[in-house]
């Protein structure tokens, strides 16, 4: 009875680990979906900056004929937009790198935990088989002893 309970506990523990691994899989999926949404927003922001820059380029060309002061102001704005565009691209790259590292880390952790859970299942099964064999040997020895005692008692 204790052997069976130990085996059931080991299987229950393994099931709990399997459920934890499934939750980690869901977390990875949610992170990937969040990253894709963030990436889409970043691409939209990059496109908006590019459109604004193009508009400023047109305005700069028109302003050159209207006066040097306007041209300097627009050139400063264009430079600022260039800096912002560079910053957006840099931030996007850093976010993507961090996300990829996080996902890879979670995948590696999940793999380690899956391997451990599988090793524990195998070990629990081996222990159960060994304990069942030992219990059978003990029962056979007790039965033989009982027969021997019965024979002596006659």
C-alpha positions as CSV (number, residue, x, y, z in Angstrom):
1,X,0.0,0.0,0.0
2,X,2.9,2.4,0.9
3,X,4.6,1.5,-2.4
4,X,1.5,2.4,-4.4
5,X,1.0,5.6,-2.5
6,X,4.6,6.6,-3.2
7,X,4.1,5.8,-6.8
8,X,0.9,7.8,-7.0
9,X,2.6,10.8,-5.3
10,X,5.5,10.6,-7.8
11,X,3.1,10.6,-10.7
12,X,1.1,13.5,-9.1
13,X,4.3,15.5,-8.7
14,X,5.2,14.8,-12.3
15,X,1.7,15.9,-13.4
16,X,2.2,19.1,-11.4
17,X,5.5,19.7,-13.2
18,X,3.8,19.0,-16.5
19,X,1.1,21.6,-15.7
20,X,3.8,24.1,-14.7
21,X,5.6,23.5,-18.1
22,X,2.3,24.1,-19.9
23,X,1.9,27.4,-18.1
24,X,5.4,28.4,-19.1
25,X,4.5,27.6,-22.7
26,X,1.5,29.9,-22.4
27,X,3.7,32.6,-21.0
28,X,6.1,32.3,-23.9
29,X,3.1,32.5,-26.3
30,X,1.8,35.6,-24.5
31,X,5.3,37.2,-24.6
32,X,5.6,36.5,-28.3
33,X,2.1,38.0,-29.0
34,X,3.0,41.1,-26.9
35,X,6.3,41.5,-28.7
36,X,4.6,41.3,-32.1
37,X,2.1,44.0,-31.1
38,X,5.0,46.1,-29.8
39,X,6.9,45.5,-32.9
40,X,3.9,46.6,-35.1
41,X,3.5,49.8,-33.0
42,X,7.3,50.5,-33.3
43,X,7.1,50.0,-37.1
44,X,4.1,52.4,-37.3
45,X,6.1,54.9,-35.2
46,X,9.1,54.5,-37.5
47,X,6.9,55.0,-40.6
48,X,5.3,58.1,-39.0
49,X,8.7,59.5,-38.3
50,X,9.8,58.8,-41.9
51,X,6.7,60.5,-43.3
52,X,7.3,63.5,-41.1
53,X,10.9,63.6,-42.2
54,X,9.8,63.5,-45.8
55,X,7.3,66.3,-45.2
56,X,10.0,68.3,-43.5
57,X,12.3,67.7,-46.5
58,X,9.6,69.1,-48.8
59,X,9.1,72.0,-46.5
60,X,12.8,72.6,-46.3
61,X,13.1,72.8,-50.1
62,X,10.2,75.3,-50.2
63,X,11.6,77.3,-47.3
64,X,14.9,77.8,-49.0
65,X,13.2,80.0,-51.5
66,X,11.2,81.8,-48.8
67,X,14.1,82.7,-46.6
68,X,17.3,81.5,-44.9
69,X,15.9,81.8,-41.4
70,X,13.0,79.4,-42.1
71,X,15.4,77.0,-43.7
72,X,17.6,76.9,-40.6
73,X,14.5,76.3,-38.4
74,X,13.3,73.5,-40.6
75,X,16.8,72.0,-40.8
76,X,17.0,71.9,-37.0
77,X,13.6,70.2,-36.9
78,X,14.8,67.7,-39.6
79,X,17.9,67.0,-37.6
80,X,15.8,66.4,-34.5
81,X,13.6,64.0,-36.4
82,X,16.7,62.2,-37.7
83,X,17.8,61.8,-34.1
84,X,14.4,60.6,-33.0
85,X,14.3,58.1,-35.9
86,X,17.7,56.7,-34.9
87,X,16.5,56.5,-31.2
88,X,13.4,54.7,-32.2
89,X,15.3,52.1,-34.3
90,X,17.9,51.7,-31.5
91,X,15.1,51.1,-28.9
92,X,13.3,48.7,-31.2
93,X,16.5,46.7,-31.7
94,X,17.2,46.6,-27.9
95,X,13.6,45.5,-27.2
96,X,13.8,42.8,-29.8
97,X,17.1,41.5,-28.4
98,X,15.8,41.5,-24.8
99,X,12.7,39.7,-25.9
100,X,14.6,37.1,-27.8
101,X,16.9,36.6,-24.8
102,X,13.9,36.2,-22.4
103,X,12.1,33.7,-24.7
104,X,15.3,31.7,-25.2
105,X,15.8,31.7,-21.4
106,X,12.3,30.5,-20.8
107,X,12.6,27.8,-23.5
108,X,15.9,26.6,-21.9
109,X,14.3,26.5,-18.4
110,X,11.3,24.7,-19.8
111,X,13.5,22.1,-21.5
112,X,15.5,21.6,-18.3
113,X,12.4,21.2,-16.2
114,X,10.9,18.8,-18.8
115,X,14.0,16.7,-18.7
116,X,14.0,16.7,-14.9
117,X,10.3,15.7,-14.8
118,X,11.0,12.8,-17.2
119,X,14.0,11.6,-15.2
120,X,11.9,11.7,-12.0
121,X,9.1,9.8,-13.7
122,X,11.5,7.1,-14.8
123,X,13.1,7.0,-11.4
124,X,9.7,6.7,-9.7
125,X,8.7,3.8,-12.0
126,X,12.0,2.0,-11.4
127,X,11.6,2.5,-7.6
128,X,8.1,1.2,-7.8
129,X,9.1,-1.9,-9.7
130,X,12.1,-2.5,-7.3
131,X,9.9,-2.1,-4.3
132,X,7.2,-4.3,-5.7
133,X,9.8,-7.0,-6.4
134,X,11.1,-6.6,-2.9
135,X,7.6,-6.9,-1.4
136,X,7.0,-10.1,-3.5
137,X,10.2,-11.6,-2.2
138,X,9.3,-10.7,1.3
139,X,5.8,-12.1,1.0
140,X,7.3,-15.3,-0.5
141,X,9.8,-15.6,2.3
142,X,7.0,-15.0,4.9
143,X,4.8,-17.6,3.2
144,X,7.7,-20.1,3.2
145,X,8.4,-19.3,6.8
146,X,4.7,-19.8,7.6
147,X,4.7,-23.2,5.8
148,X,7.9,-24.2,7.7
149,X,6.4,-23.1,11.0
150,X,3.2,-25.1,10.2
151,X,5.3,-28.1,9.4
152,X,7.2,-27.9,12.7
153,X,3.9,-27.4,14.5
154,X,2.4,-30.7,13.2
